[in-house]
Structures are given as C-alpha cells and as structure tokens.
Amino acid sequence: MTENPKSPRDCAFESWERPSKIAKSECYSDEGEAETGEEEEGSQQAPESGVASRPMNQNPRAQRYLVAIEYIGTRFSGSQKQPNFRTVVGVLEEAFHKFIGQPVSVLCSSRTDAGVHALSNVCHVDVERISKRKPGEVLAPHEPQVVKRAVNHFLQRNEGDISVIDVRCVPADFHARYRARERTYFYRLFSGPEPLSTFEKERAWHVTEELNLVSMQEACKVLIGHHDFSSFRASGCQANSPIRTLDELNVTEVVSSPYFPSMVERRVESTNGVTDLGFGMRKKHRCLVVTARARAFLYHQVRLLVGVLKSVGTGDLTSSDVERILNAKDVTAASPMAPACGLYLGHVKYDLP
C-alpha cells in the first residue's frame, strides 16, 4: 500500500523518515485478512482453518496460476492498484489483458510501497482461455511457460522494469497471500563518504558514515525471536496484535555490484609506493545487507528495524539501547526509519501442491 503516490526521491540525498500515518481504509484488520503495510511488512496470515472457507475461483472454467515477479520499484507508486498511478498490479493486469483479450484480477502475496523493489513477489491470477476463432469456446489452459513468455512480451513493451520469473498452475482455492508460509526481505546499505554510483541510486541507502558491522550483528541478537514489536510498528498499523516472531535478522557484508573485479584486482601501485586505484576508477563503498525473515511483519517493521541497526552501526546507539527501545513498546523511541529505496522483497515461501 502506498503512502505517497509520487515518485520517491533519490535515496542518495534522502533524509531519514519518521514513520508516517496511513489512512485507516488502506490497512486491513488481522481478523483473517492481512493488515499489510507498504512492503507487506505486516501480513497477518489467516489461520489454516480459514483458508478453505475463503472464496474459491468462481469460474470453474478458469485456471489459477501462481506467478512470481521481479521489479524495480522506483517508477511504481507501489504494488497495489490505484487509479491514475502506475502500479505493479496495474501493469501486470494490463499485460495479462493484452495476452488473453479479457480483463483479469491479480492478487499479490505481499504489497510493496513506492520505491520498494522485489526480487520475487508472488501473485495469483485466474485465466479462462477463450477461442479467438470461435468466441465462447473454452480451450484447454495455457501451459505455464506459455503464460510466462507471453506476459513478459507485453511487459517489456512497457518500461521494462518488471518481469515474470516463474509460473505454476495451482488449485482454484490456492491463495497467494493466505498460503504464504514465510517472507524474506533484504535491505542494502552503502557505507562511505564518496557519492553513490549512478548505477546504485534509488537501489540502496547511502550512509556516509562508517558502519560497525560487529555492533550491528550484536544488536540483531536482541531483536530476533518472539516479541512485542510496538516500537517497530508505524503509526496507522491496524494489526490487532504487535506480537511477531522474527525468525532471522542479520547483517552481512557483500561485494557491491557493479564492481565486477575485486578491489585487489583493480589496485595499481603508483611510482611513490602509495596504493592508487588509478585514474577514472571509483572508490568502492562497503555494502551491507540486512536480512529479515518471518511469517508476517508489522507495517514498516523492516524499515524501522534497519533504522535502528544503522544507528548502532554509526555508534549513536548500543545493543543496550536497542533492548531499551524494544521494551519501550513505543515507535517514538525508535530511530527514524530507513528509506524505501534500499528494501527488497526477496522471497515468499509456500508449501506448494
């Protein structure tokens, strides 16, 4: 769900954000529905007993497909369909419409806000294959690979910032949101005083200070597990309970693309014996990735967690402070939340039939 339908600012210059309010009509309750936030940080899963009672595919002649998609969130006003704005679901429904010649409804497992990316988001869609030669005649469903190729063909005619990466036929009662067992998010931070590379703008949070990786990893240990995460729940979240189980939270340092050779390979010894990168070679930033994994997240939970971890990395907070913030059970105790541009929905896990 989108807080601001306008394009996100360049994250290289974006200041920290305080958790913003959202309209009540834009949040779901957790009474069987999902009370999701901008990045699906907040999908309260329906109980297994409730899944079967949800509306099944009303058209017995249609095939339900589970569709995995990747996208760059920069030019999208979030994933959820909105009038007069470019959204992930809107673009995907348009591509399916062009493919099969009739409108469809796409339902995502996880909603993402403007500027948030997805390495793999998942949705489902019902497609009835009607003969073009004999209108009214229903044909056998398309094979998944046919759906993938055809929809990608029309998606690439758009901005080219969204693609279908996998398609599978599923039963008519399989729901992309309610059947999700686990979600994994990644958050990228670039550390260093140098300006952010053009290739990485709006793809990561640029932190000019040095980040202490060990301190950040220690702080993660405080937050992992079953807690009241009220301090990491944005104003406006309508989940009935702030209790969540964070199965994984860690920070790792990785090689930052697009620097294909390693720094050692690119170094050049100058005549005075001082190590030099050479003319025209950009100094590399440190790239840290925060991984957060749980079945469900509260609204803005991941970005609030990253905001606190960043403050630990810069030395503004300690692990003891993180424990104090968690126990405060008040979002005003937390650090400003991280910007949207560094957040990636990495994976949605299912028990597939």
C-alpha positions in Angstrom: 0.0 0.0 0.0 1.3 3.3 -0.9 1.9 6.2 1.5 2.8 8.7 -1.2 2.0 8.0 -4.9 4.6 10.4 -6.1 8.0 9.1 -7.3 10.4 8.5 -4.4 13.3 10.9 -4.0 16.9 9.9 -4.9 18.0 7.9 -1.8 21.5 9.3 -2.1 20.1 12.6 -0.8 17.0 11.3 1.1 16.9 12.2 4.8 15.7 9.8 7.4 12.0 9.4 7.7 9.7 9.2 10.7 7.0 6.6 10.4 4.2 8.2 8.6 0.5 7.8 9.1 -1.8 5.9 6.7 -5.4 6.1 6.1 -7.5 3.6 8.0 -9.2 2.5 4.8 -5.8 1.5 3.4 -5.0 -1.1 6.2 -6.6 -4.4 6.7 -7.5 -5.8 10.0 -5.9 -9.1 11.1 -9.1 -10.9 11.6 -8.5 -13.2 8.7 -7.3 -10.5 6.3 -3.9 -9.1 6.1 -3.1 -5.8 7.8 -0.3 -5.1 5.4 2.0 -2.2 5.1 3.8 -0.8 2.1 6.2 -3.7 1.8 3.9 -6.4 3.1 5.6 -5.7 6.3 2.6 -6.7 8.2 0.7 -9.5 6.6 -1.1 -11.3 9.4 -1.7 -14.7 8.0 -5.1 -16.3 8.0 -5.4 -19.4 10.1 -5.2 -22.6 8.1 -8.8 -23.4 9.0 -9.8 -20.1 7.4 -8.2 -20.7 4.1 -10.6 -23.3 2.9 -13.6 -21.1 3.8 -12.3 -18.2 1.6 -13.9 -17.7 -1.8 -12.6 -20.0 -4.4 -12.3 -19.4 -8.0 -15.9 -18.5 -9.0 -15.3 -19.6 -12.6 -14.8 -23.4 -12.8 -13.6 -23.0 -16.4 -10.6 -20.8 -15.4 -7.2 -21.9 -14.5 -5.5 -20.3 -11.5 -1.8 -19.5 -12.0 0.7 -18.7 -9.3 3.0 -16.0 -10.8 6.4 -14.9 -9.4 7.5 -11.5 -10.5 10.6 -9.2 -10.1 10.5 -5.5 -10.4 12.4 -2.3 -9.7 10.1 -0.2 -7.5 11.5 3.2 -8.4 8.9 4.2 -11.1 6.0 2.4 -9.4 3.6 4.0 -7.0 3.6 0.8 -5.0 2.3 -2.6 -5.9 -1.4 -2.1 -5.1 -3.6 -0.9 -8.0 -4.5 2.8 -7.8 -6.5 5.0 -10.2 -4.3 7.3 -12.2 -1.0 5.9 -10.9 1.4 3.4 -12.3 1.5 0.3 -10.1 2.8 -3.2 -10.2 -0.6 -4.9 -10.2 -1.9 -2.3 -12.7 0.9 -3.0 -15.2 0.6 -6.8 -14.7 -3.1 -6.8 -15.2 -2.7 -4.8 -18.4 -0.2 -7.3 -19.8 -2.5 -10.2 -19.0 -5.4 -8.4 -20.6 -3.4 -7.9 -23.8 -2.4 -11.6 -23.7 -5.8 -13.2 -23.2 -8.1 -10.5 -24.6 -10.1 -10.0 -21.4 -9.6 -8.3 -18.0 -8.2 -10.2 -15.1 -7.7 -9.6 -11.4 -4.2 -10.0 -10.0 -3.8 -10.6 -6.2 -0.3 -10.2 -4.7 1.0 -12.1 -1.7 2.9 -9.0 -0.5 2.2 -5.4 -1.0 5.2 -3.0 -1.6 5.3 0.7 -1.3 6.6 3.3 -3.8 10.3 2.8 -4.3 10.5 -0.7 -2.8 11.8 -3.4 -5.1 11.1 -7.2 -5.4 13.5 -10.0 -6.3 10.5 -12.3 -6.1 7.0 -11.2 -5.2 4.2 -13.7 -5.9 0.6 -13.3 -7.0 -2.2 -15.4 -8.4 -4.5 -14.8 -11.3 -7.4 -16.8 -12.9 -7.3 -17.1 -16.7 -10.1 -18.5 -18.8 -8.8 -19.4 -22.3 -11.4 -18.5 -24.9 -11.0 -19.4 -28.6 -10.4 -16.4 -30.8 -11.8 -18.3 -33.8 -14.9 -19.5 -32.1 -15.9 -16.9 -29.4 -17.5 -18.7 -26.4 -15.5 -21.9 -26.9 -13.3 -22.6 -23.9 -9.9 -24.2 -24.7 -7.5 -26.1 -22.5 -5.5 -23.9 -20.2 -2.2 -22.4 -21.4 1.0 -24.1 -20.2 2.8 -22.1 -17.5 5.8 -21.4 -19.8 3.5 -20.0 -22.5 2.0 -17.7 -19.9 5.4 -16.6 -18.8 6.7 -15.8 -22.3 3.5 -14.1 -23.5 3.1 -11.9 -20.4 6.8 -10.9 -20.5 6.4 -10.0 -24.1 3.8 -7.4 -23.2 5.6 -6.3 -20.0 8.8 -5.5 -22.0 6.8 -3.1 -24.2 6.1 -1.1 -21.0 9.0 0.4 -19.0 10.9 -2.9 -18.8 11.2 -2.7 -15.1 9.0 -5.7 -14.2 9.3 -9.3 -15.4 7.6 -12.7 -14.7 10.2 -15.1 -13.4 8.1 -18.2 -12.8 4.6 -19.5 -13.3 2.8 -22.6 -11.9 -0.7 -24.0 -12.2 -2.3 -24.3 -8.7 -5.7 -25.4 -7.5 -8.6 -23.0 -7.5 -8.5 -22.5 -3.8 -4.8 -21.6 -3.6 -4.4 -18.0 -2.4 -1.1 -16.2 -2.9 -1.5 -14.2 0.3 -3.1 -16.6 2.7 -1.0 -19.6 1.8 2.4 -17.8 2.2 4.4 -19.5 4.9 7.3 -17.1 5.2 8.6 -13.9 3.8 12.2 -12.8 3.5 13.3 -9.1 3.0 16.7 -7.7 2.2 17.9 -4.2 2.9 21.0 -2.8 1.2 23.1 -0.1 2.8 26.2 1.5 1.2 28.7 3.0 3.6 31.3 5.6 2.7 31.8 9.3 2.1 32.0 9.1 -1.7 28.9 10.0 -3.7 26.8 7.0 -4.6 27.3 5.4 -8.0 24.8 6.3 -10.7 24.1 2.6 -11.1 23.1 2.3 -7.4 20.9 5.4 -7.0 17.5 4.5 -5.7 18.7 0.9 -5.2 20.3 1.3 -1.8 20.5 3.6 1.2 23.7 5.6 1.1 25.1 6.2 4.6 28.1 8.5 4.5 29.4 7.4 7.9 31.4 4.2 8.5 29.2 1.3 9.9 30.4 -1.1 12.5 29.3 -4.5 11.3 30.1 -6.4 14.5 28.0 -3.9 16.6 25.1 -4.3 14.2 25.3 -8.0 14.3 25.2 -8.0 18.1 22.1 -5.7 18.1 20.3 -8.2 15.8 20.5 -10.8 18.6 18.4 -8.6 20.8 15.6 -8.4 18.2 15.4 -12.0 17.0 12.6 -14.1 18.4 9.0 -13.6 19.7 8.5 -10.1 20.9 6.0 -7.2 21.2 7.3 -5.1 18.3 5.2 -2.0 19.1 8.4 0.1 18.9 8.8 -1.1 15.3 5.3 -0.6 14.2 4.4 2.5 12.2 1.5 4.8 13.2 -1.6 3.6 11.4 -0.9 -0.1 11.5 -4.2 -1.8 12.3 -2.9 -5.2 13.3 -4.8 -6.4 16.4 -1.6 -7.5 18.0 2.0 -6.2 17.8 3.4 -9.6 18.7 5.5 -11.1 16.0 8.2 -13.8 15.7 11.3 -12.7 13.9 12.9 -15.9 12.7 16.0 -14.3 11.3 17.7 -10.9 11.4 21.3 -10.5 10.5 23.7 -8.1 8.7 26.4 -9.3 6.3 29.0 -7.5 4.2 28.9 -8.4 0.5 30.6 -7.4 -2.7 28.8 -4.4 -4.1 27.8 -4.5 -7.8 28.6 -3.3 -10.4 32.2 -3.5 -9.3 32.9 -6.8 -11.1 36.6 -7.2 -10.3 37.7 -7.3 -6.7 39.4 -4.2 -5.2 42.7 -6.2 -5.1 42.5 -6.9 -8.8 41.8 -3.2 -9.5 44.6 -1.7 -7.4 47.6 -0.1 -9.2 50.8 0.6 -7.4 51.9 4.2 -8.1 55.5 5.2 -8.5 55.8 6.6 -5.0 54.7 3.3 -3.5 51.3 4.5 -2.4 48.3 2.3 -3.4 46.2 4.0 -6.0 43.0 3.0 -7.7 44.1 4.6 -11.0 42.5 7.5 -12.9 38.8 7.1 -13.6 38.4 4.3 -11.0 35.6 4.9 -8.5 36.3 4.2 -4.8 34.2 1.3 -3.7 31.7 1.6 -0.9 31.2 -1.0 1.7 27.9 -2.8 1.0 26.0 -4.3 4.0 22.8 -6.3 3.6 20.3 -6.7 6.4 18.2 -9.9 6.1 14.8 -10.2 7.9 12.7 -13.3 7.8 9.4 -14.0 9.4 5.9 -15.3 8.5 4.5 -11.9 8.9 5.7 -8.3 9.7 4.0 -5.2 11.1 3.6 -2.1 9.0 7.0 -0.6 8.3 8.7 -3.1 10.7 11.6 -3.9 8.5 12.5 -0.3 7.7 12.2 0.7 11.4 14.5 -2.2 12.3 17.1 -1.1 9.7 16.9 2.5 11.0 17.8 1.3 14.5 20.6 -1.0 13.2 22.0 1.8 11.2 22.2 4.0 14.3 24.0 1.1 16.1 26.4 0.9 13.2 27.3 4.6 13.4 27.7 4.4 17.2 24.7 6.5 18.0 23.1 3.5 19.8 24.3 0.4 21.6 22.8 -3.0 21.9 21.6 -1.9 25.3 19.8 1.0 23.7 18.2 -1.4 21.2 16.9 -3.5 24.1 15.5 -0.3 25.8 13.8 0.7 22.5 12.2 -2.8 22.1 11.0 -2.7 25.7 9.6 0.8 25.4 6.8 -0.6 23.1 6.5 2.9 21.5 7.5 3.7 18.0 8.6 7.2 19.0 11.5 5.5 20.9 12.9 4.1 17.7 15.4 5.8 15.3 14.0 7.3 12.1 13.1 4.6 9.6 15.2 3.7 6.6 14.1 5.0 3.2 12.2 2.7 0.8 14.8 2.5 -1.9 17.1 0.0 -0.1 14.3 -2.5 0.6 13.8 -5.7 -1.5 11.2 -8.4 -1.0 13.5 -11.3 -1.5 11.4 -14.5 -1.3 7.9 -15.7 -0.4 7.8 -19.3 0.7 4.9 -21.7 0.1 4.1 -25.4 0.7 3.2 -25.9 -2.9 0.9 -28.7 -4.0 
